[in-house]
Amino acid sequence: MNPSPAQTDLLATYRRAEAEAAHKFGLIKVVANKGPKAIQAAVETAAKAAKRRDAYAKKLLTLGVELKD
């Protein structure tokens, strides 16, 4: 069964969001020595990226696309 173009586009968007979230969580370690404000900003940014990733995952699930971790 071939996925629809909408599923393919959404899956690609999810993959980009997943990579962005991983990158943002990695930045937390980089700014660890820059102080608490930098850490807090990095944590908030990473949380937003993870929220976007999870939203795309939920949309894919409603379309019947199962994501494997």
Buried (B, 14 or more C-beta within 10 A) or exposed (E): EEEEEEBEEBBEBBEEBBEBBEEBBEBBEEBEEEEEEBBEBBBEBBEEBBEBBBEBBEBBEEEEBEEEE
